[in-house]
Amino acid sequence: AKGDTRRCGYLMMRGCRGDTTATRAWGFNYEEKKCQQETVICGTGGAPRNAFETKQDCDALCEGYSGPQYSMQEMLQHLKENAKKTG
């Protein structure tokens, strides 16, 4: 629905990271991803986060939101704040 004015964005994560607190806050289990070379974390500031393997998947998800796209810096900030909340 183009009527959704929320913002959406993505963040590339390379390799495998052991920060399970941060990844749990984003609503997925990083271990399941088997530490592939690149994971794209995608979503809005307030909705559950999604982990995809390609940026195209993320673009498809973000198409539903008409707000300006989050920068990677902003996405990183969301990640840190959510990790604190669930930590």
C-alpha positions in Angstrom: 0.0 0.0 0.0 1.5 3.2 -1.2 -0.5 5.0 1.5 1.9 3.9 4.2 4.1 6.9 4.9 6.6 5.1 7.2 10.2 5.0 6.2 12.1 1.9 5.3 15.8 1.2 4.8 18.5 -1.4 4.7 21.9 -2.2 6.2 24.4 -4.5 4.8 26.2 -6.9 7.2 29.2 -8.7 5.9 30.5 -12.0 7.2 29.4 -13.4 10.5 29.0 -11.4 13.7 28.6 -12.7 17.1 26.4 -9.9 18.4 23.3 -12.0 19.1 21.8 -9.3 21.3 21.7 -6.8 18.4 20.4 -9.4 16.0 17.7 -10.7 18.3 16.4 -7.2 18.7 15.9 -7.2 14.9 13.6 -10.2 15.1 15.7 -12.9 13.5 18.3 -15.4 14.5 21.6 -14.6 12.8 22.9 -18.1 13.3 20.2 -19.5 10.9 21.8 -17.4 8.2 24.9 -19.7 8.4 27.2 -16.7 8.3 27.1 -16.2 4.6 29.2 -13.4 3.1 26.4 -10.8 3.0 23.2 -10.3 4.9 20.9 -7.4 4.3 18.9 -6.2 7.3 15.8 -4.4 6.2 12.7 -2.8 7.6 11.1 0.2 9.1 12.0 2.0 12.4 9.1 0.4 14.2 8.1 -2.8 12.5 9.8 -6.2 12.9 13.1 -6.4 11.0 13.8 -8.8 8.2 17.0 -10.5 7.1 17.4 -11.1 3.4 20.3 -12.3 1.3 20.0 -9.7 -1.4 19.2 -6.0 -1.6 16.6 -6.7 -4.3 14.5 -8.5 -1.6 14.8 -5.5 0.6 13.8 -3.1 -2.2 10.7 -5.1 -2.8 9.7 -4.8 0.9 10.5 -1.1 1.1 8.4 -0.4 -2.0 5.3 -0.5 0.3 6.5 2.5 2.2 6.4 6.0 0.7 8.5 7.8 3.3 12.1 8.8 2.6 14.5 5.9 2.8 16.6 5.6 6.0 20.3 6.0 5.5 22.6 3.2 6.6 23.7 5.4 9.5 20.1 5.7 10.7 19.6 2.0 10.4 22.7 1.3 12.5 21.2 3.7 15.1 17.9 1.7 15.2 19.9 -1.5 15.6 21.8 -0.1 18.6 18.7 1.4 20.3 16.8 -1.8 19.9 19.6 -3.8 21.2 19.6 -1.6 24.3 15.8 -2.1 24.8 15.9 -5.9 24.6 19.4 -6.3 26.2 
